[in-house]
Amino acid sequence: MGVLPVVFMMGLASCCKTYQCGPYSTGSFRISNFTTQESDTIIVRAFKKGSGFSQKLDSVLLAKDKNIDYRSMDDGITEVSLRNDTKFELSSRYDFEFYFPATNTLRRLSEITDIQGEIECKSPVQKKECMNELGSLRLDGVLITNAGYSITFPCLVK
């Protein structure tokens, strides 16, 4: 066996790696029991994780027809999606407050955990497409886990 085939085989073997996926993050969440008028403006605040909502890091004003889109689902839940030009994501790295001014409603998401995933035999470029699953979170202090079903997006209930 010549040098060239050995180098080629080593190259193939080195491309087969296991990469850990990045933290859970999404540009969507769901709301329930809010009318369109009640949810046309939402203020989202990001806090340092575990700070008890005392260390605000960022905030964004979400407004219908400006930077979010709505999609009504058959079960009465509405999916709210941030448009691509909105530089804000819900992530397991932070805690969040959602304030609905029309109803003076405040919802808090905290202790968001993700389930570490991995991707094999992909290039580092494809690694960026790999995201951990949402494992659990606390909504207003109530623990919601990924036991028996998949939590894809946080759901805020009025």
Secondary structure in CASP SS format (residue, H / E / C, confidence):
PFRMAT SS
TARGET T0000
AUTHOR 0000-0000-0000
METHOD secondary structure of the structure
MODEL  1
M C 1.00
G C 1.00
V H 1.00
L H 1.00
P H 1.00
V H 1.00
V H 1.00
F H 1.00
M H 1.00
M H 1.00
G H 1.00
L H 1.00
A H 1.00
S H 1.00
C H 1.00
C C 1.00
K C 1.00
T E 1.00
Y E 1.00
Q E 1.00
C C 1.00
G E 1.00
P C 1.00
Y C 1.00
S E 1.00
T E 1.00
G C 1.00
S E 1.00
F E 1.00
R E 1.00
I E 1.00
S E 1.00
N C 1.00
F C 1.00
T C 1.00
T C 1.00
Q C 1.00
E C 1.00
S C 1.00
D C 1.00
T E 1.00
I E 1.00
I E 1.00
V E 1.00
R E 1.00
A E 1.00
F E 1.00
K E 1.00
K C 1.00
G C 1.00
S C 1.00
G C 1.00
F C 1.00
S C 1.00
Q C 1.00
K E 1.00
L E 1.00
D E 1.00
S E 1.00
V E 1.00
L E 1.00
L E 1.00
A E 1.00
K E 1.00
D C 1.00
K C 1.00
N C 1.00
I E 1.00
D E 1.00
Y E 1.00
R E 1.00
S E 1.00
M C 1.00
D C 1.00
D C 1.00
G C 1.00
I E 1.00
T E 1.00
E E 1.00
V E 1.00
S E 1.00
L E 1.00
R C 1.00
N C 1.00
D C 1.00
T C 1.00
K C 1.00
F C 1.00
E C 1.00
L E 1.00
S E 1.00
S C 1.00
R C 1.00
Y E 1.00
D E 1.00
F E 1.00
E E 1.00
F E 1.00
Y E 1.00
F E 1.00
P C 1.00
A C 1.00
T C 1.00
N C 1.00
T E 1.00
L E 1.00
R E 1.00
R E 1.00
L E 1.00
S E 1.00
E E 1.00
I E 1.00
T E 1.00
D E 1.00
I E 1.00
Q C 1.00
G C 1.00
E E 1.00
I E 1.00
E E 1.00
C C 1.00
K C 1.00
S C 1.00
P H 1.00
V H 1.00
Q H 1.00
K H 1.00
K C 1.00
E C 1.00
C C 1.00
M E 1.00
N C 1.00
E E 1.00
L E 1.00
G E 1.00
S E 1.00
L E 1.00
R E 1.00
L E 1.00
D C 1.00
G C 1.00
V E 1.00
L E 1.00
I E 1.00
T E 1.00
N C 1.00
A C 1.00
G C 1.00
Y C 1.00
S C 1.00
I E 1.00
T C 1.00
F C 1.00
P C 1.00
C E 1.00
L E 1.00
V E 1.00
K C 1.00
END
